C-alpha cells in the first residue's frame, strides 16, 4: 500500500478558544497602554486573513488606551500613546490610529488658575475625534483640578465635550460630584442626537483664534457653547463674522490703493487697467501681456 503522508498541523488546526488565548498573550496588555513604545507582538496579524480577523478585535477592543490631557503640554494639546502632540485641531488628528479602538482612559489634570483654557481645548479635540468612532465599549474620565475649582466650572467643561459621545457601553467619571457625573454618564450611554455646538465652535475657533480683535467674542462664544446657549453663541459668531468682514474689506482697499487706475466699487476691488490687460494677454496668447504693449 502506498504511504500516506500527512501535512503537519497548522496554527488554524487548534481549537478557536486556544487561538484566542494565544492572541491575548501576544496582543493584550494588562493595564493602560500609555506609551507608544509598548511592545505587543502585532506581527501575528500579518500571517493570514483568518488570523487577522480573529485577532484584530482583541488588539483594538480589549486593550485600554490612554489619552492624557494636561496643561503642561501647552494650549490646545493632548497626548495619546506616547505622542506629545495629539493635534491642535481635529483635522490634524491621525484618525487611522484610533478609529479601530474601543476602550479609552482620559485623565485630565490642570491648575485652576492656568489650565482651564487648555483643558477646554484639549478635551474638545479628544472628544470630537472619539465621536467619529462607531463603537465605544469603555470610557473612563479622571478629572483632577489642582487648587480651588468650582463644581459648576468642572461640570460645564465635562458636559459640553463628553456630551459629544453617544452609545458608550460603560462610562466611569471620577473627580466631580456624583449628581453631575450621573447626568453626563446618561447622556454618553444614550443615543440621543449629539449637541452640535462644540463642533460649531471648533470651526469658529479655527478661523477666528489667530485674530486678536476676535478674542473677546470668541471667549463669549466658548462659554455659550459650554452652557448650551445657542442664541448667545450665534450672536457672538455674527459679531466675529462682521469684524472679520470689515477687516478683509480694509485689507482689500489697501491692496488696491496704489494700483494705477485701481478703484473700489461697492466694497469689491476692481482690477486695475494693468491687471485687466494682463489677464487679456493670458487668454489670447497664453502669456502675460507686457504693460508696454497695452
C-alpha positions in Angstrom: 0.0 0.0 0.0 1.2 3.5 -0.8 2.4 5.5 2.1 0.1 8.3 3.1 1.9 11.4 4.2 0.1 13.8 6.5 0.9 17.5 6.5 1.9 18.8 9.9 -0.8 20.6 11.8 -1.1 24.3 11.3 -2.0 27.0 13.8 -5.5 27.1 12.5 -6.0 23.5 13.4 -6.0 24.5 17.1 -9.5 25.0 18.6 -10.7 28.6 18.4 -10.6 29.1 22.2 -6.9 28.0 22.1 -6.1 30.5 19.3 -7.9 33.3 21.3 -5.9 32.5 24.4 -2.7 32.8 22.3 -3.8 36.1 20.7 -4.4 37.5 24.2 -1.0 36.5 25.4 0.6 38.3 22.3 -1.7 41.3 21.8 -3.2 42.3 25.1 -1.6 44.4 27.9 -2.8 44.4 31.5 -3.5 48.0 32.5 -3.3 51.0 30.3 -1.4 51.4 27.1 0.0 54.9 27.8 3.3 54.7 25.9 3.8 54.5 22.1 6.8 52.2 22.7 4.8 49.4 24.3 5.8 46.1 22.9 2.9 44.0 21.5 3.5 41.1 19.1 1.5 42.5 16.3 3.4 40.6 13.6 1.0 37.7 14.0 -1.7 39.9 12.3 0.3 39.6 9.1 0.1 35.8 8.8 -3.2 35.4 7.1 -6.7 36.9 6.8 -8.2 34.4 9.2 -5.8 35.3 12.0 -6.2 39.0 11.2 -10.0 38.8 11.5 -9.8 36.8 14.8 -7.0 38.8 16.5 -8.0 42.3 15.4 -10.9 42.6 17.9 -8.6 41.5 20.7 -5.8 44.1 19.9 -8.2 47.0 19.4 -11.2 46.0 21.5 -9.7 44.6 24.7 -6.8 47.0 25.3 -7.4 50.3 27.1 -5.6 53.3 25.6 -4.8 56.4 27.5 -5.4 59.9 26.2 -3.9 62.3 28.7 -5.0 65.9 28.9 -2.5 68.0 30.9 -1.8 71.7 30.8 1.9 71.0 30.9 1.6 70.2 27.2 0.6 73.8 26.4 -2.6 75.1 24.9 -4.7 73.0 22.5 -2.7 69.9 23.0 -3.3 66.4 24.4 -1.1 63.3 24.5 -2.0 60.0 23.0 0.1 56.8 23.2 3.4 58.5 23.7 2.8 61.2 21.2 3.4 64.6 22.7 1.0 66.4 20.4 -2.4 64.8 19.7 -3.5 67.6 17.4 -4.0 71.3 17.5 -7.3 70.9 15.7 -9.4 67.8 14.9 -8.2 67.9 11.3 -4.7 67.2 12.4 -5.6 64.0 14.2 -4.3 60.8 12.6 -7.6 59.1 12.7 -6.2 55.8 11.3 -4.5 55.4 14.7 -7.7 55.5 16.8 -10.8 54.7 14.8 -10.5 50.9 15.5 -10.0 51.4 19.2 -12.8 50.8 21.7 -11.6 51.5 25.2 -10.2 54.8 26.5 -8.9 56.2 29.7 -8.9 60.0 29.8 -7.0 61.5 32.8 -7.4 65.3 33.0 -5.0 67.3 35.2 -4.7 71.0 35.4 -4.2 74.0 37.6 -7.3 76.1 38.2 -5.6 79.4 37.5 -3.6 78.4 34.5 -5.1 75.3 33.0 -8.8 75.7 32.3 -8.5 77.0 28.8 -6.0 74.3 27.9 -8.4 71.7 29.3 -11.2 73.0 27.3 -9.3 73.0 24.0 -7.6 69.6 24.7 -10.8 67.9 25.7 -12.7 69.3 22.8 -10.1 67.9 20.4 -10.2 64.5 22.0 -14.0 64.2 22.2 -14.5 65.4 18.6 -12.1 62.7 17.5 -13.7 60.0 19.6 -17.2 61.0 18.4 -16.2 59.6 15.0 -15.6 56.1 16.3 -18.6 54.0 15.6 -18.5 51.8 18.7 -17.1 52.7 22.1 -17.1 50.0 24.8 -15.5 51.8 27.7 -14.6 55.4 28.6 -13.1 56.4 32.0 -12.5 60.1 32.8 -10.5 61.0 35.8 -10.8 64.8 36.5 -8.2 66.3 38.8 -8.0 70.1 39.3 -5.0 71.3 41.4 -6.3 74.1 43.5 -9.8 75.5 44.0 -12.2 74.9 41.1 -15.9 75.5 41.3 -18.1 72.4 40.7 -20.2 74.2 38.0 -17.0 75.0 36.0 -15.9 71.4 36.1 -19.4 70.2 35.2 -19.7 72.7 32.3 -16.3 71.7 30.9 -17.0 67.9 31.0 -20.7 68.1 30.0 -20.1 70.2 26.9 -17.5 67.9 25.4 -18.2 64.5 26.8 -21.7 65.0 25.6 -20.4 64.5 22.0 -20.0 60.8 22.7 -23.0 58.5 22.3 -23.8 54.9 22.8 -20.8 54.1 25.1 -21.4 50.8 26.8 -19.5 51.5 30.1 -18.8 55.0 31.4 -16.8 55.9 34.6 -16.4 59.5 35.7 -14.3 60.5 38.7 -13.5 63.8 40.2 -16.8 65.6 40.1 -20.0 65.3 42.3 -22.0 62.2 41.5 -25.1 64.2 40.6 -23.2 65.8 37.8 -21.4 62.7 36.8 -24.6 60.6 36.6 -26.1 63.1 34.2 -23.1 63.1 31.9 -23.0 59.3 32.0 -26.7 59.0 31.0 -26.0 61.3 28.0 -22.9 59.4 26.9 -24.6 56.0 27.2 -27.8 57.1 25.4 -28.4 57.5 21.7 -30.0 61.0 21.5 -28.7 63.3 18.8 -25.4 65.0 19.8 -25.2 68.7 20.7 -23.8 70.4 17.5 -22.4 73.4 19.4 -18.9 72.0 20.2 -18.2 71.2 16.6 -19.6 74.6 15.5 -17.3 76.3 18.0 -14.4 74.2 16.8 -14.8 75.6 13.2 -15.2 79.1 14.6 -12.1 78.9 16.7 -10.1 77.5 13.8 -10.5 80.7 11.8 -11.0 83.3 14.5 -8.4 82.4 17.1 -5.4 83.9 15.2 -7.1 87.3 15.0 -6.6 89.4 18.1 -9.8 91.6 17.7 -12.0 88.4 17.8 -10.7 87.3 21.2 -13.5 88.8 23.3 -16.5 87.4 21.4 -14.7 84.1 20.9 -14.4 83.7 24.6 -18.1 84.5 25.0 -18.9 82.0 22.3 -16.9 79.3 24.1 -18.9 80.0 27.3 -22.2 80.0 25.4 -21.2 76.6 23.9 -20.5 75.1 27.3 -23.7 76.4 28.7 -25.7 75.2 25.7 -26.9 78.8 24.9 -27.4 78.7 21.2 -28.7 82.3 21.0 -25.6 83.7 22.7 -23.3 81.6 20.6 -24.9 82.7 17.3 -24.8 86.4 18.4 -21.1 86.2 19.2 -20.4 84.3 16.0 -22.2 87.1 14.0 -20.0 89.7 15.8 -16.9 87.8 14.8 -18.0 87.4 11.2 -18.8 91.2 11.0 -15.4 92.1 12.4 -13.6 89.7 10.0 -15.6 91.0 7.1 -14.7 94.7 7.9 -11.1 93.7 8.3 -11.0 91.9 5.0 -12.6 95.0 3.3 -9.9 97.2 4.8 -7.2 94.8 3.6 -8.7 94.8 0.1 -8.7 98.5 -0.1 -5.1 98.7 1.0 -4.1 96.1 -1.6 -5.5 98.1 -4.5 -4.8 101.6 -3.1 -1.6 102.3 -5.0 -2.5 100.5 -8.3 -2.6 102.7 -11.4 -6.3 103.2 -12.1 -7.3 100.8 -9.4 -10.5 101.6 -7.5 -13.0 100.1 -5.1 -16.6 99.9 -6.2 -19.4 98.6 -3.9 -17.0 97.1 -1.4 -15.3 94.9 -4.1 -11.9 95.5 -5.5 -11.9 96.2 -9.2 -8.8 95.2 -11.2 -6.6 98.0 -12.4 -6.0 98.6 -16.2 -2.7 96.8 -15.9 -4.3 93.7 -14.3 -7.1 93.7 -16.9 -4.7 93.8 -19.8 -2.5 91.1 -18.2 -5.5 88.8 -17.9 -6.4 89.5 -21.6 -2.9 88.6 -22.6 -3.1 85.4 -20.8 -6.4 84.5 -22.5 -5.2 85.4 -26.1 -1.6 84.3 -26.2 -1.2 82.0 -23.1 1.4 84.6 -21.8 1.1 87.7 -19.7 0.9 90.8 -21.9 3.6 93.4 -21.2 2.5 96.7 -19.8 4.5 98.4 -22.7 2.2 96.7 -25.3 -1.1 97.7 -23.7 
